[in-house]
Amino acid sequence: METIITWAKENFDLICLGVGVLGVLIGIISLIQAKKQANYPKRDKAK
């Protein structure tokens, strides 16, 4: 357990970079999904 903690302390910047990149990827994927769902045919408001 101590070796994992030591590794995490030594590679803190790398871990932060990985989490940041993962967050950006999730954001892009969710944006694409939202755009796909928003492109349904619009209903006429006059009806």
Summary of the structure (lengths in Angstrom):
residues: 47
radius of gyration: 20.9
end to end distance: 65.9
largest distance: 67.9
contacts: 72
relative contact order: 0.08
helix: 77%
strand: 0%
